[in-house]
């Protein structure tokens, strides 16, 4: 094709040919992908043009009439293809299809068990660092983990070698001007931590976090060799506005600060920055972000109890005043304090971190006399068991209530 007009006309023609039956739709889509890949450098030079071409396929009658079968066909092509130009096109179409409807990301996980996820892992591990197919593979895998709990076999693919490779990429890309890829890798690692938590909860392996969370095991061996990962996790929390990513970061911090092998994973200066972030967020979070506020409070206790901060008591008076403000001890509250907030704050106030500050015991005793304040127990201050949207799967998870009773239920969107 010697001009852009003929290129776009050919694509339109291919889409119109596939409207009649499923077999023709598959053939038309195959040819459409081939034409896109072949002439990308000539007529799809900008991101806008490339996405326009992808969406033309997604919005077409050929695609929409046989939607589920078409997605499965694209996944099959992605598993089988070795041509990186066509693979780049297929992955982008699948990524945009998943963004349009998250069910499509679920199909990518359920397709013949772990073939597609294994292909994504292979791309991430074997391609040259920064290759565009590697980058889109990272983004696809993150979105799959974000919406779907991985199967046991898929979890086993997230092994020490894979995690070390990802952490090495984070270190190797620390000086790149464009931070996007570095942060994409970190987001993927964070999502793996969430998957390990869900997997651990499913099999009730609560007694040995290190052996059932491969990421914690890897981090415990990388003191001093994953400095960028630690710094950027805190930096991301400091500027992140998306609650889901904040939750993912807090889950990892909670695990790190509760496992003796990783108590001192972060440098002291980084922990001081983290305290500053916690103070700001706990003051600034709106009322409707109560779940996020509770998450910060759950992480705060092990942060001030188990890490190096316990030695220098960084900003202990600031934190103490903040905690009192959260339960209305020093400010007038127009709305009642939730029992969960009260329990989590009380637990923090009891930490030795605040030893020497007056009124601590008095405050706790006053709260104990409040009939609306439930007692502090291990179940009442621990993170609720991790949940991830698996509405298309029959796997159930176990959630422990405040009274220790096990409640059976399907995994839903990840919260804690």
C-alpha angles and dihedrals in degrees: 000000000000101000142031093248093061090045094056092041091054091051091050090049092051092052093050091052092058098057096089106066142349097260092052089047091056093048092048092049091049091052092044091055091046093052092046092052094043097051101029093109091050105042108010100056096137129060089236093057092046093051090045088057092048093049091048087063095042093050096044124109088236090061099037098047093061097025104154094038090048092053090049090050091052091049089050090050090050092052093048102038122098098172104102096204092058091038089056090054094046094049092050092050090049092047093052091044089054091049089052092050122007091209086077090062088053090054089056090059097042095046106116090328109277107351096107095043090047089054091051091050090049091053092049094048102040107034123089112274109271095016108154093236089053090052096050089045089057091050093047093049091049092052091048091051090045094059105026137048108233121236121250092258091050091050090055089059089064091078133158093267092054093047093047089051091053092048090050090054089053090054094044094052098045094109098046114122091222105063094186098099093044091053092044090058091048091050089052091051090049091052090051089055089054090050091052090051092052091046091049091050092050092056093036094237095155097140101068115038096170097056094045098042108062092189092060089048091053094045090051088062096046104066105151094007099076100047093134093052092054094045095047094047088059092042090052092050089049094058104021116120099177109094093210093060091045088054092050091052093047091050091055092046090050091054094045094049093047098050112080091213091061102033090113099036092119125064115249093245090054090051090053089054088049091054090052090052092049093050092050095045096046090052096043105039111112121239093257090061093070094130090055091047090053089051092054090050092049090054094042095067098057089038092061095033108043106029136072089271088080088073099053099027092218111210093345092158092050092050092045092053090047092053092050090050091052092059095041096250094132101020133051111257118207093189126050117259112249116244090239093054090047093051095046093048092046090053091053092047089056092057117115086235088087096046110143096030111117124232095032096112091038091054093050093046090051089053092049088057090055106099090207093059113090119214122267110254132163091256094048096056102034121098112270107250113279117262130196129185108265101148090145092056130074095217113121130204133214119238121190114218127209091269093052094252115142113236119198119216144140119270113262134181110324114269135143 
